[in-house]
Amino acid sequence: MKPSPETFVFTSDLGARLRDLRLKAGLTQLELARAMGRAGKNAGNLVSRLERGDERYPSLGLVADFLRACRAGFKEILDILDLYTELPTTQQQVFGKALAKVAASVPEKWQSQVTKYDLRIDIPKTAPEKTPVQPKPDLSHRLERARKNAAAARRRVLYGRFLSRAVNETGLRSVMNVTVPLFNHGLELFRIFHRTRKAKPGRRERLLALSRATFEQASGFAPEAIQKLEDGVRREFARLEMAGDLDWLPELSLDEYEASLLKPTGRRDPRKEQRHELSIKIGEYGAACRAVTEQVWQEVQPFLDEAGVAKERRTVYRRLGGVCCTAVLNTESGSEMERREIDSYIQEPQWIRLGLDTALAQRLAGIMLARFRELAKTLPPDPRPRR
């Protein structure tokens, strides 16, 4: 069976520690391989792979043979191994990722509402010596509770969006000591509606009447305004219920999520990894070039203002900025090739028909080329292979 990506991997740190032990013992890789009982002219390759961290899942016996050949013990690598064994278990790591995915399903402002309660569960409470500590819920129940907390946070967002409008439609003054109590009362009404979705007939109306009477007495607001807010909440709650927003839950099962995260890993393809790293570097380089081009374009705006170029005609000059940037990065400064690249754009009939002034463009190109040469020093190296 292939190991999952969450299991132990023989790291390069461990390999480096083994290499130090070999050098301390004064042995070459081939000599160490022979001391381990590995024969053959390629025996040193196994030692090399171990020291580079490329032998990702070596047997315990192989590591023991390496240490014995160096006249060392497991205590020499114990600190690195302990760092791994002190990590959360694989299932705990999977649960943590699942919890983060559930929290990400609601707006950032309310994500802590999803995770805080679970954090309180995860940290055992201190208890007297003879009092048994209550067992923590299993991870599936904890994730289910987190999903419900996420649903509650989402409902809070939906309620808040509605109440932000509704409190201003009550006819009362829009000042903080009026809108805040009305907003909070609206939230209380929504909570009553939600708690009594499956309650016996009459319970909802009794709770609403009690809440309204208490709020009228405490706030002193006009009963008509409070009634208008309640009617609006009643209609909005019915709409949310019909739309299915009150039954929403993040679609995530811990078993399915665990299975997706613990899929066995295939063999690493070094060339594929290199291509991936190269594409990332090319993307970063392109973004840096675009940022520099935008900076230069903003810097030459006063020059175009002074020349009286209308806003709608500046597109053709903006394209010239990209041409100048490319010329600086790919040709020698002041070379014939650089001049040809600039001239080929400026003399293009298509741009002239769109309003490009060739004389003005030549002066603008000179300014931008000089500025690009200064800023090119701040760019990262071009990762693209030279032809």
DAVEN-V558038 format. One record per pair of residues at least 24 apart in sequence whose C-alpha atoms are under 8 Angstrom apart, sorted by the first residue. I is the first residue (numbers start at 0). J is the second residue. Records with the same first field share a line. If there is no record, write none. Layout:
I->J  J
//
This chain:
1->263  264
2->263  264
3->261  262  263  264
4->260  261  262  263  264
5->89  261
6->89
7->56  83
8->55  56
9->52  53  54  55  56  57
10->52  55
11->50  51  52  53
12->52  79
13->50  52  76  79
14->49  50  51  52
15->50  51  52
16->50  76
17->49  50  65  66
18->50
20->66  69  71
21->69
24->69  70
31->65  68  69
32->65
34->68
35->64  65  67  68
90->257
93->256  257  260
94->138  142  253  257
97->142  251  253  256
98->142  145
101->145  146  149  249  251
102->145  149
104->149  249
105->149  152  153
106->153
109->152
110->149  152
112->148  149  152
113->145  146  148  149  152
114->145
117->141  145
139->253
142->253
146->248  249
147->248
149->248  249
150->247  248  249
154->244  245
158->186  189
159->186
161->235
165->228  231
166->228
169->224  225  227  228
170->224
171->224
180->218
181->225
184->214
185->228  229  232
188->229  232
189->232  236
192->233  236
277->382  383
280->382
281->381  382  383
284->378  379  380  381  382
287->378  379
288->324  378
291->371  374
292->320  321  324  371
295->320  367  370  371
296->320
299->363  366  367
302->363
312->353  354  355
315->350  353  354  355
316->355  360
319->344  345  360  364
320->364  367
323->364  367  368  371
324->368  371
327->368  371  372  375
328->375
//
